[in-house]
Amino acid sequence: MKNLNQLKSEIQKSGQFFSVRFIKKDGEERFLRGRFGVHKFVKGGVSTLKNDNWNFFDMQDGYRSVRPESIKEVVFEHENYSFNG
């Protein structure tokens, strides 16, 4: 079983799409599909995002940041990875 950091690193290196299911700060469950490494539409300047978070481009909502402790499930290369987030 891969831990969350190993999985994040593998996904970033691949450049492929993935899905993530997590719990938002308000307690609502959310499902996003996107990929790391997208820089289109970035205006420049200093990023205010935390490096520990999963910062990626979602297909419907644009750029998103997910706290790793809130992640429940990741789907990557047709494999489901569940976490206790």
Sequence and secondary structure as in RCSB ss.txt:
>XXXX:A:sequence
MKNLNQLKSEIQKSGQFFSVRFIKKDGEERFLRGRFGVHKFVKGGVSTLKNDNWNFFDMQDGYRSVRPESIKEVV
FEHENYSFNG
>XXXX:A:secstr
   HHHHHHHHHHHT  EEEEEE TTS EEEEEEES   TT   S   S TTSEEEEETTTEEEEE GGGEEEEE
ETTEEEE   
